Amino acid sequence: MLVLTPDTDIDRRIILQANTLIKNNFEVTIIGVPYSGDNFLSGRIDEKITVKRIDLQHIEYHSRLVKFYKSAHRKIMDFAYKRNDFLNSYSNKRLVAVTEDSSLKKVRTLKNKMVSFNTKCINYFSTLFIRLVQKAINVLYTTVLKVFRLFNVNFFPIFDKAFYEAAIKEEADLIVANDLPSLKAGYMIAKEKNIPLIYDAHENYTEQCTLPKRYAKLLEKIEAEVLPEVDFWIVPNELLGESIINKYKKKYAVHVKDPLVIQNAVDKWGEYPQFKTCNLLHKKLGIDSKKKILLFQGGFLAKRNLENLVKSMKFVKNENIVLVMLGFGTYGEVLKNIARKSKVIDKVYFMDAVPQTELLKYTCSADVGIIPYPAIDNNTYFCSPNKLYEFIQARLPILANDLPFLKKVIVGQGIGMVQDFSNPQMIAAAIDSFFEDETKLKQCKERINEVAEHFNWQVEEEKLLKQYLHYATTAQEII
C-alpha cells in the first residue's frame, strides 16, 4: 500500500492506520515531505513501515513571486546555453587551418587570434551580465520574501509532480491520499497503475481561513473533479463529511458518495488505573496538590482562541483553579507575554510537549480538559480534534466551545459541558460554573469510563480494516 501525505511530522492518524495495516500483513510505504525530526509527538512508527520523502526540487508553488523567480532563472540559463551554442558556432565558422608552408600563415594566425579574442570577450561580458542579472533577481526575490513574511504571507506548495515522481515506481495494490494536496497525484498514480484510490480527508481543507483564495479555489476544483472518482473516502466525523458533500452538490452539481467515518481516536489506554492518582502535572510544575488543574494540550498556534483562554484566568473567581498549557510551538512565547500582561502568571503554567507515548500519563493528572477552538471557518466549525479523544482516554471531563461535533460528543455522551467562548469573560464564567458543580463533574467522570470503551482506536481500526480488505483480495497480496 502506498500512503501519500503532505505532512512533515507524519500525522498520528496516518501512523495509527499504517500500524494497523502492518499488523494485518499489509506492507505500507508512506511518502511524505522532507523532515529532520523523529515523529515523537505523533507516536511510534512500526519498523516494518517504509517512510520515503519526496524531492524538494519537484515541489512547485502557487505564487506569482516564486513563478517569476523560477521563470527568470530559466530564461537566464536558456540565454547562457544559447550563448554557448553561438560561441561554438562562431568559432567553428571563423577559425581557419594554419599550415607552416602556407603563404597566408601570418594572416590566418592573426584571424584566429581575433576570433579567439572576440570569443573570450563575448564570453566574459555575457557571463558578467548573467551573474549580475542572477544576483539582481536573487536580491529582489529575497527582499520581497522578507516583506511578505513580515505580514505572514505564505507560499503554498503544489505536490503533484513531487508525489508522482516519488511514488510511480513503487509497487502497490492500493493508494491512500491523505489531505487534499496529495489527492491529484494519488489519482494520477491510481489511474496509471489501475489500482483503487482511497482519499482520507482529515479536514474540509479549502475552507481553512489561512489559505489564500486563489490557492483554495485551485484545490477546490481538484477535489470537485476527483472526489466523485475515488473508490471510497474517509472523514474524521460525519458532520464534516456532510458539509463537504453539500458544498460540492451546491457549487458544482457533483454527486459524492457517503464517506467512511474513522474518528481521530487514540489507542485504548489500559494504564489509566495505574496512573490516575499519580499527579504528574502537580509534581512536574510544582503546583499545590490542593489546586484543581484545567488542561489545554496541543499546538500553540494563532486562531485557536488560546489568547482568550489565557486572559480568562484573570476573570476566574475560583482561586483554587489553575490553567496548564501543555504543548509546542513558537506562539507559546506570545501566550506567555499575554499571561504576564494580564497578571495571571501565577495561575497559568506552561509546559513543553511530551512524547505521545507519555502524554496520557500527564493528561490524566489534570481535573478538566478544555478545547477552546473558535468557529473561525467551516473547517474548524466541524472539527474533531485529537485532544477530544485524548481527554476521553485519560478520563477527563471536558469543557469546550459550542461547536457542533464537540457538542454532539461531549453533551450527547454526558462527559462535559459546552459554552460560548466568544471572549475571556465568557470562558471564565464557564470554567467557574463547571468546577462549581461537583455533582456533575463526578457524573461526567463516571460516565467517561464507559465512553472510553467505545471511543478508541481499536473500535475504529475494525471499520477501517474491513473496508481495506474489501478492496484487496488478500492481505498477503498487498505490496
Secondary structure as GFF3:
##gff-version 3
##sequence-region A 1 479
A	DSSP	beta_strand	2	4	.	.	.	ID=ss1
A	DSSP	alpha_helix	12	23	.	.	.	ID=ss2
A	DSSP	beta_strand	29	32	.	.	.	ID=ss3
A	DSSP	beta_strand	50	53	.	.	.	ID=ss4
A	DSSP	three_ten_helix	56	58	.	.	.	ID=ss5
A	DSSP	beta_strand	60	61	.	.	.	ID=ss6
A	DSSP	alpha_helix	64	94	.	.	.	ID=ss7
A	DSSP	alpha_helix	105	150	.	.	.	ID=ss8
A	DSSP	beta_strand	157	158	.	.	.	ID=ss9
A	DSSP	alpha_helix	160	167	.	.	.	ID=ss10
A	DSSP	beta_strand	175	178	.	.	.	ID=ss11
A	DSSP	three_ten_helix	180	182	.	.	.	ID=ss12
A	DSSP	alpha_helix	183	193	.	.	.	ID=ss13
A	DSSP	beta_strand	197	200	.	.	.	ID=ss14
A	DSSP	three_ten_helix	205	207	.	.	.	ID=ss15
A	DSSP	alpha_helix	213	226	.	.	.	ID=ss16
A	DSSP	three_ten_helix	227	229	.	.	.	ID=ss17
A	DSSP	beta_strand	232	235	.	.	.	ID=ss18
A	DSSP	alpha_helix	238	252	.	.	.	ID=ss19
A	DSSP	beta_strand	260	261	.	.	.	ID=ss20
A	DSSP	alpha_helix	272	275	.	.	.	ID=ss21
A	DSSP	alpha_helix	280	285	.	.	.	ID=ss22
A	DSSP	beta_strand	292	299	.	.	.	ID=ss23
A	DSSP	alpha_helix	306	312	.	.	.	ID=ss24
A	DSSP	beta_strand	321	328	.	.	.	ID=ss25
A	DSSP	alpha_helix	331	341	.	.	.	ID=ss26
A	DSSP	beta_strand	348	352	.	.	.	ID=ss27
A	DSSP	alpha_helix	356	363	.	.	.	ID=ss28
A	DSSP	beta_strand	368	371	.	.	.	ID=ss29
A	DSSP	alpha_helix	378	381	.	.	.	ID=ss30
A	DSSP	alpha_helix	386	393	.	.	.	ID=ss31
A	DSSP	beta_strand	398	401	.	.	.	ID=ss32
A	DSSP	alpha_helix	404	410	.	.	.	ID=ss33
A	DSSP	beta_strand	416	419	.	.	.	ID=ss34
A	DSSP	alpha_helix	424	436	.	.	.	ID=ss35
A	DSSP	alpha_helix	438	451	.	.	.	ID=ss36
A	DSSP	alpha_helix	457	471	.	.	.	ID=ss37
A	DSSP	three_ten_helix	475	477	.	.	.	ID=ss38
###
